Amino acid sequence: MNKAIWLALGLVLIFEGLGPLIAPRGWREMVSQLSQQSDATLRRIGGCLVVAGSVIAYMMYTSM
C-alpha cells in the first residue's frame, strides 16, 4: 500500500509538471485566469477534480 501511494504521488507530480515544461506561456495564462475566479468557482472545480480522481482510484483499486 505504501508503494502505491508513492507511485500515485510520483505520477501526479509528473502530470502536473508537464504543463509548465511543454507550454510555459499557456500554463501561466491558465494560472492567471484561475486566480481571477471566485472562491465558489474554484471550489466547484476542486470538487469535480476530487470526484474524478476518486472514481479513477476506485476503478483501479477494484480492477487489481
Sine and cosine of phi, psi and omega as CSV:
sin_phi,cos_phi,sin_psi,cos_psi,sin_omega,cos_omega
0.00,0.00,-0.67,0.75,-0.02,-1.00
-0.88,0.47,-0.65,0.76,0.02,-1.00
-0.90,0.43,-0.60,0.80,-0.01,-1.00
-0.91,0.42,-0.62,0.78,0.02,-1.00
-0.91,0.41,-0.70,0.72,0.02,-1.00
-0.91,0.41,-0.61,0.80,0.06,-1.00
-0.89,0.45,-0.70,0.71,0.01,-1.00
-0.89,0.45,-0.68,0.73,0.03,-1.00
-0.89,0.46,-0.68,0.74,0.04,-1.00
-0.88,0.48,-0.67,0.74,0.02,-1.00
-0.91,0.41,-0.64,0.77,0.04,-1.00
-0.87,0.49,-0.71,0.71,0.00,-1.00
-0.90,0.43,-0.62,0.79,0.04,-1.00
-0.89,0.46,-0.77,0.64,-0.04,-1.00
-0.92,0.40,-0.61,0.79,0.03,-1.00
-0.92,0.39,-0.53,0.85,-0.02,-1.00
-0.98,0.18,-0.28,0.96,-0.03,-1.00
-0.91,0.42,-0.62,0.79,-0.02,-1.00
-0.85,0.52,-0.86,0.52,0.00,-1.00
-0.92,0.40,-0.44,0.90,0.01,-1.00
-0.95,0.31,-0.72,0.69,-0.10,-0.99
-1.00,0.08,-0.68,0.73,-0.07,-1.00
-0.69,-0.73,0.97,0.23,-0.07,-1.00
-0.89,0.45,-0.59,0.81,0.01,-1.00
-0.92,0.40,-0.72,0.70,0.03,-1.00
-0.90,0.43,-0.62,0.79,0.02,-1.00
-0.90,0.43,-0.68,0.73,0.02,-1.00
-0.89,0.46,-0.64,0.76,0.02,-1.00
-0.90,0.44,-0.68,0.73,0.00,-1.00
-0.89,0.45,-0.70,0.71,0.02,-1.00
-0.89,0.45,-0.63,0.78,0.04,-1.00
-0.89,0.46,-0.68,0.73,0.02,-1.00
-0.92,0.39,-0.63,0.78,0.03,-1.00
-0.90,0.44,-0.59,0.80,-0.04,-1.00
-0.93,0.36,-0.28,0.96,0.00,-1.00
-1.00,-0.04,-0.08,1.00,-0.02,-1.00
-0.98,0.20,0.41,-0.91,0.04,-1.00
-0.95,0.30,0.30,-0.95,0.02,-1.00
-0.87,0.50,-0.63,0.78,-0.02,-1.00
-0.89,0.45,-0.67,0.75,0.01,-1.00
-0.91,0.41,-0.68,0.73,0.03,-1.00
-0.90,0.43,-0.59,0.80,0.05,-1.00
-0.91,0.42,-0.64,0.77,0.03,-1.00
-0.89,0.45,-0.70,0.71,0.03,-1.00
-0.89,0.46,-0.73,0.69,0.02,-1.00
-0.87,0.49,-0.66,0.75,0.03,-1.00
-0.89,0.46,-0.67,0.74,0.04,-1.00
-0.89,0.46,-0.65,0.76,0.02,-1.00
-0.91,0.41,-0.64,0.77,0.03,-1.00
-0.91,0.42,-0.69,0.72,0.01,-1.00
-0.90,0.44,-0.71,0.70,0.00,-1.00
-0.88,0.47,-0.70,0.72,0.03,-1.00
-0.90,0.44,-0.63,0.78,0.02,-1.00
-0.91,0.42,-0.66,0.75,0.02,-1.00
-0.90,0.44,-0.71,0.70,0.02,-1.00
-0.89,0.46,-0.70,0.71,0.01,-1.00
-0.88,0.47,-0.67,0.75,0.02,-1.00
-0.90,0.43,-0.69,0.73,0.01,-1.00
-0.89,0.46,-0.66,0.75,0.00,-1.00
-0.93,0.36,-0.62,0.78,0.00,-1.00
-0.91,0.42,-0.68,0.73,-0.04,-1.00
-0.96,0.29,-0.36,0.93,0.00,-1.00
-1.00,0.05,-0.09,1.00,-0.02,-1.00
-0.98,0.18,0.00,0.00,0.00,0.00
